Amino acid sequence: MKKLNPKFARKYTKKLKYLTDAVMKHTEDGKDTRWLTIEWFEVFLKVDYYLASKYLINELLTNGNFWKLEYMFVDLLLHSNKVEPYILNFLYKLSPTNTKESYLNGFLDVIDRLNTSDRNVGRLSMINLSSRDWNNSYDTLRTETMIRYNQTSRRLGLNVSIDHQVNDNTVSTGIIGNRNLSETISKQLCIEKIPSLKDQRDLIEYLVDKDTLEDHHLNFLYFYLKEDSNIELANEILLPIIRKRFPRGHEHYENIRYLITRLNIPNNDKISLYINNFVYSKDGWYSGFTDKDSLRFAVETDKGDALKELAKTLPHYYSNADFISKSTANLIIAFEYSGLNETLVLPMYKKGFEFIESRLTNKSNFKWDNLDYLEFCHFNDNELAIIFALSKTNSFDSSIQKDVISALSYIIRKDVNILIKPLNWFFNNLDFFHQLTIASILELLSIESRRTRPLIFEIKASIEKARVINNLYINNILDDILGGLINE
């Protein structure tokens, strides 16, 4: 939707928040629906990164221990490529027990991007990663990821690695198992023999029974149909294969599309086969309309004929198909992918949304206007990233608290001015933070007073607000910090 109309996409992504909340309240019982909010947020980042960031910061501040926020936080990191690598490195460390492969690959990307001057930061991060239980029974790693981890470790001069087994795929000559060399070559060259068949009906039955049409099947069909040059024969053979009820997965339809493209038949027949292949295509979970390239090829051949054929084929399909929401979404996505204009696509989405909305009672107390206190329009990506680090302290995890203070200390020494806006915001929103966090940051500013004087001068008015806490320890640190400015 964003490609067609960003404003429309933003509006309905915000409305989807209420639908996901309603689904969670109705069905949160350990089933797959518990991931729905996380999936919504991942899409939200692609539609409006800035508003999604505000939403997540608000959730971290008001509900910091909610387990789903950790997944959302990592999703945000994976979409934060504009942030300086050394800052992003510290943010990745704020997920201290994460052993997911996507997280590890994202962290390794950041470590690989660090400048030479930040080499020690990368080394410390790799040491941090080495203490985790990688490739465990819950979160397995691919061999490629483990090799990359080990290569990054060696490049940084560290002797920390993940053990991995490399399968020996070398093939010896001569007899292979119970197959002789000629059989092996036939298999590799996709020239396996098609069994002798009595008539066309047997051929169709044989091919329909196949889970997936492999190369030797496609080659056989291509030459079989090419030799006969019979349009009706092509339809009689391919349509039953396309419309088979229980296909193994998307590869079946992808292979058929390749075959249709190669056939030398009139455009109207090719469009008909493309449309049928699109309409009847399914993935491994039987969600429909998965082969969107078939629709795109049909539209590129002749848009008018393609839409007419689609209008004719869809009623036939739905007469024997159950409603699956993912199929409806795939249909709308395929329309956009095929270059059809928004006057066709957006009403489809709106109608589908209204149907689902009418069946879910919305009792959510969340209001988007409540995020207005988070105004970051004048913050750059690095400054916004520091806000995330500060917000993560609300998890009350001691390791996260220490890592945030360490990150601020490093930034003070590298580029203290980048902290002006984030810390000004922090001291203007003290109600969201624990007194220990406030005291720790103030103490850091005091210890680093020689470097932070320009910073403290810029945010003096907001720092003074910490006195309303009426904490003796905090007041003493404030006297020390602000007294130094007066003496100057």
ABEGO torsion letter per residue (X at the ends): XAAABAAAAAAAAAAAAAAAAAAAAAABAGBAAAAAAAAAAAAAAAABAAAAAAAAAAAAAABAABAAAAAAAAAAAAAAAABBAAAAAAAAAABAABABAAAAAAAAAAAAABBAAAAAAAAAAAAAAAABBBGBAABBBBAAAAAAAAAAAAAAGBBBBBBBBBBBABBBBEBBEABBAAAAAAAAAGABBBBBBABAAAAAAAAAABABBBAAAAAAAAAAAAAAGBAAAAAAAAAAAAABABBAEAAAAAAAAAAAAABBBBAAAAAAAAAAAAAABBBAAGBBGABAAAAAAAAAABAAAAAAAAAAAAAAAAAABBBBAAAAAAAAAAAAAAGBBAAAAAAAAAAAAAAAAAABBBABABBAAAAAABBAAABBAAAAAAAAAAAAAAAGBAAAAAAAAAAAAAAAAABAAAAAAAAAAAAAAAAABBAAAAAAAAAAAAAAAAAAAAAAAAAAAAAAAAAAAGBAAAAAAAAAAAAAAAAX
